[in-house]
Amino acid sequence: MAMAASEIEKRILAAIPDAVVEIRDLAGDGDHYAATVTSESFRGKTRVQQHQMINAAFGADMGTVLHSLALTTKIPA
């Protein structure tokens, strides 16, 4: 069972409350997503640390219930 885009956004916002989250269904199959996440909390962190913050929101569901999530992280201008 795939994870809905709304659930992806909900989990990211729970982990990073100030985030602006944009979710795209890459293949139209509800199983391959891309997320652009913009947050002030990324400031001073490496790209790897930023992605780890997001991945932590999914725990064991990453790679199972949530099959594929391509990430782009940004710091507000």
C-alpha positions in Angstrom: 0.0 0.0 0.0 1.4 3.3 -1.1 1.5 6.5 1.0 -0.7 9.4 0.0 0.8 12.7 -0.9 -1.2 14.3 1.9 0.4 11.9 4.5 3.9 12.7 3.2 3.2 16.4 3.7 1.7 15.8 7.1 4.7 13.9 8.3 7.2 16.4 7.0 5.3 19.2 8.7 5.1 17.3 12.0 8.9 17.0 11.9 9.6 20.4 10.6 6.7 22.7 11.5 8.0 25.8 9.7 8.4 24.0 6.4 6.8 24.9 3.1 6.2 21.5 1.4 5.5 20.9 -2.3 4.8 17.3 -3.3 4.7 16.0 -6.9 3.6 12.5 -8.0 6.4 11.8 -10.5 4.9 8.8 -12.3 1.2 9.3 -11.7 1.1 6.0 -9.8 0.9 7.3 -6.2 4.2 5.5 -5.5 7.0 7.7 -6.8 7.1 11.2 -5.3 9.3 14.3 -5.3 9.2 16.8 -2.5 10.6 20.3 -2.3 10.9 21.4 1.3 11.8 25.0 2.3 12.7 25.6 5.9 14.7 28.1 8.0 15.7 25.1 10.2 17.9 23.9 7.3 20.2 26.9 7.7 23.7 25.9 8.8 23.1 22.2 8.0 24.6 20.2 5.2 22.4 18.9 2.4 22.8 15.4 4.0 21.7 16.6 7.4 18.7 18.4 5.8 17.6 15.2 4.0 18.2 13.2 7.2 15.8 15.5 9.0 13.1 14.8 6.4 13.8 11.0 6.2 13.5 10.8 10.0 9.8 11.8 9.7 9.1 8.4 8.0 11.1 6.0 10.1 10.6 2.4 9.0 8.1 3.5 6.4 10.9 4.9 4.2 11.5 2.4 1.4 8.5 0.3 2.3 5.2 2.1 2.6 6.9 5.2 1.0 8.6 3.6 -1.9 10.4 6.6 -3.5 10.8 10.2 -2.4 13.2 12.5 -4.3 14.1 15.5 -2.1 15.0 19.0 -2.8 15.7 21.2 0.2 15.9 25.0 0.3 16.5 27.8 2.8 14.1 30.7 2.6 15.6 33.8 0.9 
